[in-house]
Amino acid sequence: MTHPPRKTAIYLTMAAALMLTILPLPEWAAPYRPEWLALVVLYWTMALPKVVNIASAWVLGIIMDLLTGSLLGQHALGLIVLSLITIHLHQQLRNFPIWQQSLVIAIIIAIYLGLILWIEGLQGRAPDTWLYWAPVLSSLLLWPWIFVLLREIRRQYVTGSRH
């Protein structure tokens, strides 16, 4: 069986993250939606920083802004900062046990959400509830599964190694 080109698998995971981001949820669950795109960008930036980088984060952020109807550049800025932090820490992050990775990922997601909150506040649209920060917790809890899934995709379709 032939495998798709190397970057196709990466693009498909990013498309899936974008779809999960705009997928309608019940009203009670919506505040707890994990930051799917941020998690996927974090993984690929950590695993392959020369392939998924700041430019990738910017493009994905613009797409996210267009899909969500937010201020153009808002998510792009957040994802660029998230990528810069991850690129800077990627060697250490790769060597952390998964529980430590989850904690660092939660901090990076909090920084990302803080930037988005700051921009929303400048527009006079800041949320008035602590539930704004709920995705930090849901993203923290999902990171181990996201990591294992994307690592398997990377091994099978991107790098071709199965160890």
C-alpha angles and dihedrals in degrees: 000000000000120000124227117255114289099258095043092077090050092049091049092054090050091049090049090051091051091050092049088050094057097035108120115247132190112273093251093052100043097085090054095054108134118237092256098175093045090051093050092046089048092052097047093043090051095044100038110014092167092055102037108037144139093303090054090049091051094050092046091047092053090049089049091050090051093047095048098038093236128144108298108256096019097108090032090062091046094049092046091054090045089051093047091053092046094047089050092050101031096109092052094040092054090057097046120101111254094257091055091046088053092055093049090045089052090053091049091048089050090053089049092050090045090057091048090048091050091052092045089050091052087055092049092247102108114147117249098214137075088233087085086081096049092099088066089064096041091047091049091052094046097045096089091055093042090049094050093045095048092043089055091048090049092050095047103038111014110038098015094224121128104192 
